[in-house]
Amino acid sequence: MLNNFILLVQSQHAAPAFLIIPFLLLIGMIAAGPIFFGHFWEHNYKKIAVTLGLTVLGYYIFALGDYHMPVHTFFEYASFAILLSSLYIAAGGIYININANATPAMNVALVAIGAVLANIVGTTGASLLLIRPFIRLNVHRIKPYQIVFFIFIVSNAGGLLTPLGDPPLFIGFLKGVPFFWTLQHLFTPWVLTIILLCIIFFFIDSRNKETYVPRPEVVAKNEAKTEFYVSGKRNLFWLAIIIGAIFLDPNVIDGLPHIAYDGNKFSFIREIIQLSAAFACFKFSSKTALAGNQFNFHPILEVVFLFFGIFFTMMPALQLSAAIASAPEFSQYITPNFLYWATGSLSGFLDNAPTYANFLSLAMAKYDMAQNSVVDVKAFATGTGADPGTLVLLEAISLSAVLFGAFTYIGNGPNFMVKAIAESAGIKMPSFFGYIVRYSIPFLLPALILVWYLMVHLRLF
């Protein structure tokens, strides 16, 4: 088996296997840096991430002469960074205050509302709108586990119902998956996952006995008046523009200005609109709302720089995984169970959006269908193509890409941003591996196993 693996890797016209070292190094430093050399990491993470990213990028361009992968990665990263930055700025000018008792039931209700909201404004938008009020609500009893379950539910699992919800599903929509396909086929898994995670969260939050009783001044304030207050409502207009601009894709709407390369159409009008809206948000935002949110650019800069390194260093890892999985001898293993666990495992560590795209391409190749054909993708999603079973494959890919995005800080864009906002509020968040060992494995993984067994293995959709 090992010999076959080596021959397979050597046969691919892709980056050599050793080029995944910068990606592993970056992930290792993200995990270990804040623990073992925090001062150095805090002052140098930007240089490290950019240097490692440029190293891999340079190898592709100058050693391999491969411009295709870097160009695609650049546009994917640019769209990712601009969207997250725009949403961060817009949400930063919207101050939401909830004056109520921070009981376990109230916390569960808030993240459940966030799970619904995530399908309208995206997991990123919902996370940025609610994470600060969530922290303020629990200021007298805030613990890292509360932020982690916020990431599980609002930043990831919540966005399973629409293409707006999570980046992988939006990629599928752009490639030809019908808009309401996710609502039709993933509603039951969404309900099951949200209920499971909310029950676990409620149980753990109820055990927070030592800080469960609010301070006297908090009790007095809540008894005086329970209220929900929003400041900076004008930013909702700009937020709607930023989200609406997502649909301005030249691959879907003919006639839009675009950059053509290698038979692909890359958007720039969408990004210009989003950046313009973000600038207007910041310039005209309510100063009271910005001050109430303690708005600053540090969390988004951390995300932008670290994900620059992640996007470019993970290019060889994505190519290597795709090359291995797409080998003819592996085609017989392209089943819903395999796709759920394979897509999920990589989504947690390689970012779920490109992983979704890679496994969609792999699954379609089994039936001689191409993901760059809107007709093929629609037929694959609806089961009206070569085999009705293709529908089940896409369900497994979509489900696992979204849910496993919560497994690590880097599985989905909002995760790291929520972590950065929490840390800027003084909350000591777990390390990269601490997050996995203390929360993902004992709490998230059992839920993912149950969802797999019922929804994918037994097909109880």
N, C-alpha and C positions, 0 to 999 in steps of 0.2 A: 504493500500500500504506500509506504514511504517513497519507494522508487517511482511509482506512478505519479505521486504528487510532485516530485522533483522534476520529472520529465515534463509534466503538464506546465509547471511554472516556467521552465526553460523554453517551452515551445511558444509562449505568448510573446507578441511584439508589444511588450509593455515594460514598465519600469522594473528593474531588478528587485528581488525580494529584500535586499539589504536596505532599500530606500524607505522601508517602513520604520527604520530606527528613529528618524527625527520625530515621527508621530508618537511612537512609544515614549521617547524622551520627553516630549512636551506633556503628554498625559501624566507621566511620572512626576514631572515637576509641578504640574497643577495640583497633583495629589499630595506631594511631599513638601513643596515649597512653603506653604503657610504654617506647617508644623515645625520643620527642622531649620529653616532659614528664612523666617518670616520677614525680617527687615530687608534682607537682600531681595527677596522675591517681590515685595511690595514696590520697591524702587526700580526693579529691572524686568518685570514680567513683560512689559511692552517690547523691550529690545529683544528678549529671548524669543517671544512668540513670532515677531516679525522676522528675525534672523533665521529661525528654523523654517518658517514658511517660504522665505525667499531662497533658501538653500535648495529645497525640493523643487521650487519653481524654476530656478536656474538650471538644475540638472535636466529637467524635462526639456527646456528650451535649447540649451547649449550642448548637452551630452546626447540626448535622445532625438533632438530635432522635432519634438512633439509639441505642436502649438494647439492642437485640438482640445486636449484635456485642460490645459491651463486657461484657455479662453472661456470654455464652458464654466470652469470653476470660478473664474473672475466675475462673470456676470451673475452666477448664482450667489456668490458672496456679496456682491454689490447690492443686489436686490434684498438679500437677507439683512445686511447691515443698515441699509437705508430705511427699510420697513420698520425694523426694531427701533432704530433711533427716532424715527418720526412718531411712532406710537409712544415711545418713552417721553418725549417732549410734550406731546399732546396730553397724555395722561397725567404728567407732572403738574399741569396747570389746572387739574380738576381735583378739588379738595372734597372728599367725602367723609363726613363725620357721623358715626353711629353712637348715640348716647343710650346705652343699654347695659344690662348685666352680662358679663362675658361668661355665660354658662356653657357647658359642653353642647347643649341643645342649640344655643345661639350660634356657636362656632360652626356646628354641622350645617345649620340652616344657611349661614353665610357662604360656606364653600359650595353647598348645593346650588345656591343662586349663581355663584361664579361658574359652576359647571354648565348651567343653562346659558349664561351670558357668553361663555367662551364660543358658542356656536354662532353668535351674532357678530361679535367684535374680535373673534379669534382668541386663542389661549394667551397670546402676548397681550392683547388689549385688555382682556378680563383680569389677567394677573396684575398688570400695572395699575388698573383702576382700583382694585380691591386690596392689594397687599398692604398698602399703608393704613387704610382704615382697619384692616384686620389686626395689624400690629397695635394700633392705638386702642382698639377695643380691648385687647388683652394685655395692655401695658403693665398691669399689676401682677400678671401671672404668665407672661410670655415665656415660652420654652422652644428650643430648636425643633422638637417633634411637630409642633403646630405649623411651623413654616414648611417642614418636609411634607406633611399631609396636604397643605395648601398647594405645593408643587405637584404632588400626586394627582389631586382632583381637579384643581382649577387650571394649572399650567399644562396639563397633559390629557388625562382621561376625559375631561369635560368636553373637549373639542372634537368628539367623534361623530357628530351628527351632520355636519355640513362641510363643504370644501373650505369655507371660511375658518373653520375651527382650528385646523392644524396644518402646517406646511405640507406634509406628505399627501394629505387629501386634496389640497389645492393643486399640487403637481398633477395628481390624477385627473382632476377636473380640466386642467389646461391641456392634458393629453387626449381627452375625449370621454372621460367617465361622466355620465349625466349628473347634473347638479344635485338632484334629489336621490341619487343612488345610495349615498351614505345613510340618509334618513330612513330609507326603505329597508336597507339590509343590515344596518348596524345599530338600530334602535334598541333591540333586546339586549345585545351585549353591553351597550352604553348604560342602560338601566341597571343591569346586574353589577357592572363594575362600580358605578357610582354608589349603589346601595352597599356593596361589600366594603368599599373604602370608607364610607361614612360611618358604618357600624364599627369598624375597627378604630377609626378616629374618635368616635364618641366613647368607646370603652376606655381607650388610653387617656383621653382628656378627663374623663370622670375620675381617674386615679390620681389626678393632680391635686391631691387633698391639701397639701401644705400651703398652696397659694390659691385655693379655690374660693375662699371667702374674700370678697373685695374689701379694700380699705374703707374706713368709715366715710371719708369724703367722697369716695366713688359711689357708695351706697346712697348717700344723701343726694348726690347729683342725679342718679338714675331714678330715685324715688320722686324727685321733684318733677322730672319730665323725661319721657322716653321719646327720642326724636331721631330723625334721619335728615341730615343737612348736606346740601351740595353747593359748593362755591366754585366759580369758574365755569359756569355752564356754557359760555361762549365757545369754549374749546371743544364741546361736543360737535359743533358744526365742522370744525377742522378735522376732528377725529373721523367724522363720517366721510369727508373728502379723502382722507388717507386710506380708509378701508375701501371706499368705492373705487379708488384708482387701481386697486389690485386687479380689477377685471380688465384693465386696459392692456391686454396682451396681444401683440401682433400675430401670434400663432392662432388666436381665436377670432379676432376681429380684423378682417381684411381692410387694407388701406391705412392702417396706423403707421406712422413713421417708425422705422426700426433700423438696427444695424444688422446687416446680413453677413453671415460667415459660415462657410462650410455647409451651405444648405439650410442653415438655421436662422431664425429671426429673433434678435435680442432686443428687448424693450429698453427705452430710455425716457420716453414721455412719462410713463408711470412714475419713474423715480424722480423726475424733475417736479412733477406735481406733488409728490409726497414730501420732498425736501422743502418746496415752497410753502406748503401748508404747515410744516414743522417750524419754519422760520416765522411765519405769521403767528403761530401758536405762542412761541416764546416771546415775540415782540409785544404782543397784545394780551398776554396772559394776565390774569388777576394776580397782583403782587401778594395779596392776602393768601390766595390758594398756593402759590409757590412757596411762601414762607411757612404755611401750615404743613406742607409736604416736606419741608426742609430740602427743597429741590437742589440738586447739583448734578454735574455731568460725570462724576466718578463711576457710578455703576455701569452706565452705558459705554463709557470708554473702556472699561475692563472687558466687557462683552465684545466690543468691536475689535480690540487688539488680540484677545485670546482666540477668538473665532477666525481671525485672519490666519493665524498659525494653524488652527485646527483644519480649516477648509483646505489649505494647500498641502499640509503634511499628510492628510488622510487620502490624497489622490492615489498613491501606490497601494494603500490598504484596500480601497474600494476596487481598484482594478484587479488586485490579486484575488480577492474574495469572489468577484464576478467570474474571473477566469477559471477558478477551481469549480465553482458551482455549475458553470455552463458547459463543462466537458461532457461529451456524449455518454460516457460511462455513468454519469451522475443523473441523467435525465429521468431515469426510472424512479428516482427518489424525489422528484418534484411533485410532492403531494401537499395537501393543506396542512397536515401536521408538521412536515418539514419546513414549509414556508413560514408557518407561525413562529417556530422556534429559531429558525435561521435569521429571518428578518428581524425578529425581536432581539435576538442576542447582539446583532450588529447595530441595531438602532440605538441601543443604550450607550454604545461606545463610539460610533462613527457618525452620529447625527442622523436622525430618522428620515429626513427628507431625501438625501441622495441614496440612502439604503433602500427606501421604498422604490425609487426609480430603477435601481439596479435589479431588484428582485421582480419588479413588474416586467422588465425587459427579459429576464431569465425565464419567467413563467410563460410569457408569450412566445418566446423562441421555441419552447417545447412543441407548440402547435403551428410553427412557421408563421407566426404573426409578428408584426413590428410595432413597437411603441411609438414610433414617429409617424404612424398612420392613425388619424383620428377615427377612421372607419373600423380599423382593426381593434383599437382600444375599446370602442363602444361595443363591438361584437363580443369582445373578451369579457367586458363588465356585465353584459346582459345575458351571456350564455347562448347567444344566437349565432356563434361562429362555428368553428370546426368541431367543438365539443361543448355540450352544456355545462360540463364540469369546470370550465374556466371561471365561471361565476364564483364558485366556492374558493378557488385559488386567490382571487382578488379580495374576497372577504377576509381570508386569513392574513394576507399581506397588509391590508389596510388596518385591521384590528391590532396586529402586533406592532406595526410601525408606530402607531399613536400611543398605545399603552406602555410599551417598553421604552418610549422616550423619557419616561420618568425614572428610569433605573439608575441613571447617573446625572451629575450636574450638566454634562455636555450632550445628553441625549436629545435635548430640545432647547431651542433658543431661550425661552422664558425662564428655564430653570436657573441658569447662571445669573440672570438679571435679578430674579427674586432673591437669590442668595446674596447678591451684592447689596441690594436695598436693605435686606435684613441686617447684614453686617454693618452697614452705614448707620443703622438705628441702634447699634450696640449689642446685637444678638450674636452670641458666639455659635456660629453654625458648625456642623460636623465637617471634617475633612472630606476629601474626595472618596477615599476608601471607607472612612467612618460612616458616611452617608449610605454606602452600599451595604456594609456589614451590619450596621445598627438599625437600618430602616428598610432598605430595599429588599434584602433577603428575608428577614423575618416577617415583614408586613405586606410588602407589595407582591413579592414572588408567589406566596400562597394564593393570593387573589388572582394573579395571572394564570396560575396552574388550573384553578377552578374554572375560570373563564374559558381556557383552552379545552378542558375536558367536556364541558357542557356545550359550548358554542361551536367549537371546531371539530372535536373528535366525535361527539354524539350528534352534532348538527341540530341542536335544539333552538334554532333561530325562530 
